[in-house]
Amino acid sequence: MDSLYQPLACDLHDYLEIACLYHYRLHIELNDGDSLDAEALTTETTPSKEEFLIVHSAQGQQRLRLDSLLAITPLTANARFTRVSLSPSAC
């Protein structure tokens, strides 16, 4: 993604942290219309303050910039949340 990073709304970070903590399998919808199913591993913040979700899918490990995510839906049974729409918004 070449555009200026748009931070995710602060309250939405909790869902990503839960997904990583429990290594949920997620259906991830991207802003460009693509989607993938992957296991949430961790999050990462770069020195330039861009934030990423690190996942493992059939294609291997991937870094997904948080402002490229449209929504996440847990595929793991008994997950602590359902589909969450994600939108960039400064804290």
Secondary structure as a PSIPRED ss2 file (coil, helix, strand):
# PSIPRED VFORMAT (PSIPRED V4.0)

   1 M C   1.000  0.000  0.000
   2 D C   1.000  0.000  0.000
   3 S C   1.000  0.000  0.000
   4 L C   1.000  0.000  0.000
   5 Y C   1.000  0.000  0.000
   6 Q C   1.000  0.000  0.000
   7 P C   1.000  0.000  0.000
   8 L E   0.000  0.000  1.000
   9 A C   1.000  0.000  0.000
  10 C H   0.000  1.000  0.000
  11 D H   0.000  1.000  0.000
  12 L H   0.000  1.000  0.000
  13 H H   0.000  1.000  0.000
  14 D H   0.000  1.000  0.000
  15 Y H   0.000  1.000  0.000
  16 L H   0.000  1.000  0.000
  17 E H   0.000  1.000  0.000
  18 I H   0.000  1.000  0.000
  19 A H   0.000  1.000  0.000
  20 C H   0.000  1.000  0.000
  21 L H   0.000  1.000  0.000
  22 Y C   1.000  0.000  0.000
  23 H C   1.000  0.000  0.000
  24 Y C   1.000  0.000  0.000
  25 R E   0.000  0.000  1.000
  26 L E   0.000  0.000  1.000
  27 H E   0.000  0.000  1.000
  28 I E   0.000  0.000  1.000
  29 E E   0.000  0.000  1.000
  30 L E   0.000  0.000  1.000
  31 N C   1.000  0.000  0.000
  32 D C   1.000  0.000  0.000
  33 G C   1.000  0.000  0.000
  34 D C   1.000  0.000  0.000
  35 S E   0.000  0.000  1.000
  36 L E   0.000  0.000  1.000
  37 D E   0.000  0.000  1.000
  38 A E   0.000  0.000  1.000
  39 E E   0.000  0.000  1.000
  40 A E   0.000  0.000  1.000
  41 L E   0.000  0.000  1.000
  42 T E   0.000  0.000  1.000
  43 T E   0.000  0.000  1.000
  44 E E   0.000  0.000  1.000
  45 T E   0.000  0.000  1.000
  46 T C   1.000  0.000  0.000
  47 P C   1.000  0.000  0.000
  48 S C   1.000  0.000  0.000
  49 K C   1.000  0.000  0.000
  50 E C   1.000  0.000  0.000
  51 E E   0.000  0.000  1.000
  52 F E   0.000  0.000  1.000
  53 L E   0.000  0.000  1.000
  54 I E   0.000  0.000  1.000
  55 V E   0.000  0.000  1.000
  56 H E   0.000  0.000  1.000
  57 S E   0.000  0.000  1.000
  58 A C   1.000  0.000  0.000
  59 Q C   1.000  0.000  0.000
  60 G E   0.000  0.000  1.000
  61 Q E   0.000  0.000  1.000
  62 Q E   0.000  0.000  1.000
  63 R E   0.000  0.000  1.000
  64 L E   0.000  0.000  1.000
  65 R E   0.000  0.000  1.000
  66 L H   0.000  1.000  0.000
  67 D H   0.000  1.000  0.000
  68 S H   0.000  1.000  0.000
  69 L E   0.000  0.000  1.000
  70 L E   0.000  0.000  1.000
  71 A E   0.000  0.000  1.000
  72 I E   0.000  0.000  1.000
  73 T E   0.000  0.000  1.000
  74 P E   0.000  0.000  1.000
  75 L C   1.000  0.000  0.000
  76 T C   1.000  0.000  0.000
  77 A C   1.000  0.000  0.000
  78 N C   1.000  0.000  0.000
  79 A C   1.000  0.000  0.000
  80 R C   1.000  0.000  0.000
  81 F C   1.000  0.000  0.000
  82 T C   1.000  0.000  0.000
  83 R C   1.000  0.000  0.000
  84 V E   0.000  0.000  1.000
  85 S E   0.000  0.000  1.000
  86 L C   1.000  0.000  0.000
  87 S C   1.000  0.000  0.000
  88 P E   0.000  0.000  1.000
  89 S C   1.000  0.000  0.000
  90 A C   1.000  0.000  0.000
  91 C C   1.000  0.000  0.000
